[in-house]
């Protein structure tokens, strides 16, 4: 399930979603130690970047 909240104003549009993507956690620490994996994971997400736990 993907939850999307869109806010628009005269200057910008922002979209936040909770969906399958990569976040830095204790379980993903080894992945985040490899810059190539981080870049690859970001490229295969819908938004083109990895998530930040603080954004949830």
Backbone as JSON Lines, residues from 0, in Angstrom:
{"i":0,"aa":"X","n":[0.85,-1.16,0.0],"ca":[0.0,0.0,0.0],"c":[0.89,1.23,0.0]}
{"i":1,"aa":"X","n":[0.54,2.22,-0.78],"ca":[1.27,3.47,-0.82],"c":[0.35,4.58,-0.36]}
{"i":2,"aa":"X","n":[0.8,5.35,0.63],"ca":[0.05,6.49,1.13],"c":[0.73,7.74,0.62]}
{"i":3,"aa":"X","n":[-0.01,8.61,-0.04],"ca":[0.59,9.81,-0.62],"c":[-0.15,11.03,-0.11]}
{"i":4,"aa":"X","n":[0.61,12.01,0.3],"ca":[0.08,13.29,0.73],"c":[0.7,14.36,-0.16]}
{"i":5,"aa":"X","n":[-0.08,15.06,-0.92],"ca":[0.44,16.09,-1.82],"c":[0.02,17.46,-1.33]}
{"i":6,"aa":"X","n":[0.99,18.37,-1.33],"ca":[0.72,19.76,-0.98],"c":[1.24,20.63,-2.11]}
{"i":7,"aa":"X","n":[0.44,21.56,-2.56],"ca":[0.83,22.43,-3.63],"c":[0.73,23.89,-3.2]}
{"i":8,"aa":"X","n":[1.66,24.69,-3.67],"ca":[1.55,26.13,-3.5],"c":[2.04,26.78,-4.8]}
{"i":9,"aa":"X","n":[2.15,28.08,-4.81],"ca":[2.52,28.79,-6.03],"c":[3.94,28.48,-6.48]}
{"i":10,"aa":"X","n":[4.81,28.05,-5.56],"ca":[6.22,27.86,-5.9],"c":[6.64,26.41,-6.09]}
{"i":11,"aa":"X","n":[6.02,25.47,-5.38],"ca":[6.54,24.11,-5.41],"c":[5.45,23.09,-5.11]}
{"i":12,"aa":"X","n":[5.73,21.85,-5.47],"ca":[4.87,20.73,-5.13],"c":[5.72,19.72,-4.37]}
{"i":13,"aa":"X","n":[5.2,19.2,-3.28],"ca":[5.92,18.21,-2.49],"c":[5.05,16.97,-2.35]}
{"i":14,"aa":"X","n":[5.65,15.82,-2.44],"ca":[4.93,14.56,-2.24],"c":[5.71,13.71,-1.26]}
{"i":15,"aa":"X","n":[5.04,13.17,-0.28],"ca":[5.64,12.26,0.68],"c":[4.88,10.95,0.6]}
{"i":16,"aa":"X","n":[5.59,9.85,0.65],"ca":[4.96,8.55,0.56],"c":[5.67,7.55,1.46]}
{"i":17,"aa":"X","n":[4.94,6.6,1.95],"ca":[5.53,5.46,2.64],"c":[5.31,4.29,1.7]}
{"i":18,"aa":"X","n":[6.39,3.78,1.2],"ca":[6.33,2.69,0.24],"c":[7.61,1.87,0.38]}
{"i":19,"aa":"X","n":[7.69,0.73,-0.24],"ca":[8.94,-0.02,-0.16],"c":[10.1,0.84,-0.67]}
{"i":20,"aa":"X","n":[11.02,1.13,0.21],"ca":[12.25,1.81,-0.18],"c":[13.26,1.61,0.92]}
{"i":21,"aa":"X","n":[14.44,2.15,0.76],"ca":[15.55,1.84,1.66],"c":[15.75,2.93,2.69]}
{"i":22,"aa":"X","n":[15.87,2.51,3.96],"ca":[16.09,3.41,5.08],"c":[17.32,2.96,5.85]}
{"i":23,"aa":"X","n":[18.06,3.91,6.43],"ca":[19.22,3.57,7.27],"c":[18.7,3.1,8.63]}
{"i":24,"aa":"X","n":[18.97,1.84,8.94],"ca":[18.62,1.25,10.23],"c":[19.76,0.31,10.63]}
{"i":25,"aa":"X","n":[19.66,-0.26,11.81],"ca":[20.66,-1.24,12.23],"c":[20.7,-2.43,11.27]}
{"i":26,"aa":"X","n":[19.56,-2.79,10.72],"ca":[19.51,-3.93,9.8],"c":[20.11,-3.62,8.43]}
{"i":27,"aa":"X","n":[20.13,-2.37,8.02],"ca":[20.66,-2.01,6.7],"c":[22.05,-1.36,6.79]}
{"i":28,"aa":"X","n":[22.67,-1.4,7.97],"ca":[23.96,-0.72,8.17],"c":[25.02,-1.19,7.18]}
{"i":29,"aa":"X","n":[25.11,-2.48,6.92],"ca":[26.12,-2.98,5.98],"c":[25.87,-2.49,4.56]}
{"i":30,"aa":"X","n":[24.63,-2.36,4.18],"ca":[24.31,-1.81,2.87],"c":[24.75,-0.36,2.79]}
{"i":31,"aa":"X","n":[24.49,0.4,3.84],"ca":[24.84,1.82,3.86],"c":[26.35,2.04,3.95]}
{"i":32,"aa":"X","n":[27.11,1.01,4.29],"ca":[28.56,1.1,4.28],"c":[29.13,1.04,2.87]}
{"i":33,"aa":"X","n":[28.31,0.67,1.9],"ca":[28.76,0.52,0.51],"c":[28.1,1.61,-0.35]}
{"i":34,"aa":"X","n":[28.84,2.65,-0.72],"ca":[28.26,3.75,-1.49],"c":[27.64,3.31,-2.82]}
{"i":35,"aa":"X","n":[28.2,2.28,-3.44],"ca":[27.64,1.8,-4.71],"c":[26.25,1.21,-4.5]}
{"i":36,"aa":"X","n":[26.07,0.46,-3.42],"ca":[24.75,-0.12,-3.13],"c":[23.73,0.97,-2.81]}
{"i":37,"aa":"X","n":[24.16,1.98,-2.06],"ca":[23.26,3.07,-1.71],"c":[22.8,3.8,-2.96]}
{"i":38,"aa":"X","n":[23.72,4.07,-3.86],"ca":[23.37,4.75,-5.11],"c":[22.43,3.89,-5.95]}
{"i":39,"aa":"X","n":[22.74,2.59,-6.05],"ca":[21.87,1.67,-6.8],"c":[20.47,1.63,-6.21]}
{"i":40,"aa":"X","n":[20.38,1.48,-4.89],"ca":[19.07,1.4,-4.23],"c":[18.27,2.67,-4.44]}
{"i":41,"aa":"X","n":[18.93,3.82,-4.39],"ca":[18.23,5.08,-4.62],"c":[17.67,5.14,-6.04]}
{"i":42,"aa":"X","n":[18.44,4.68,-7.0],"ca":[18.02,4.75,-8.4],"c":[16.81,3.87,-8.69]}
{"i":43,"aa":"X","n":[16.62,2.8,-7.93],"ca":[15.51,1.89,-8.23],"c":[14.24,2.2,-7.43]}
{"i":44,"aa":"X","n":[14.26,3.28,-6.66],"ca":[13.05,3.68,-5.96],"c":[12.25,4.65,-6.83]}
{"i":45,"aa":"X","n":[10.99,4.75,-6.56],"ca":[10.11,5.62,-7.35],"c":[10.51,7.09,-7.25]}
{"i":46,"aa":"X","n":[11.01,7.5,-6.12],"ca":[11.35,8.9,-5.91],"c":[12.81,9.2,-6.25]}
{"i":47,"aa":"X","n":[13.62,8.16,-6.45],"ca":[15.0,8.34,-6.85],"c":[15.97,8.64,-5.72]}
{"i":48,"aa":"X","n":[15.55,8.37,-4.5],"ca":[16.44,8.58,-3.36],"c":[16.06,7.61,-2.25]}
{"i":49,"aa":"X","n":[16.96,7.43,-1.31],"ca":[16.68,6.59,-0.16],"c":[15.91,7.39,0.89]}
{"i":50,"aa":"X","n":[15.2,6.69,1.73],"ca":[14.4,7.36,2.75],"c":[15.2,7.69,3.99]}
{"i":51,"aa":"X","n":[14.69,8.61,4.76],"ca":[15.26,8.98,6.06],"c":[14.24,8.61,7.13]}
{"i":52,"aa":"X","n":[14.67,7.87,8.14],"ca":[13.77,7.43,9.2],"c":[13.08,8.62,9.86]}
{"i":53,"aa":"X","n":[13.78,9.74,9.97],"ca":[13.2,10.92,10.61],"c":[12.03,11.5,9.82]}
{"i":54,"aa":"X","n":[11.89,11.1,8.56],"ca":[10.8,11.61,7.72],"c":[9.51,10.83,7.89]}
{"i":55,"aa":"X","n":[9.6,9.72,8.61],"ca":[8.4,8.88,8.78],"c":[7.6,9.38,9.95]}
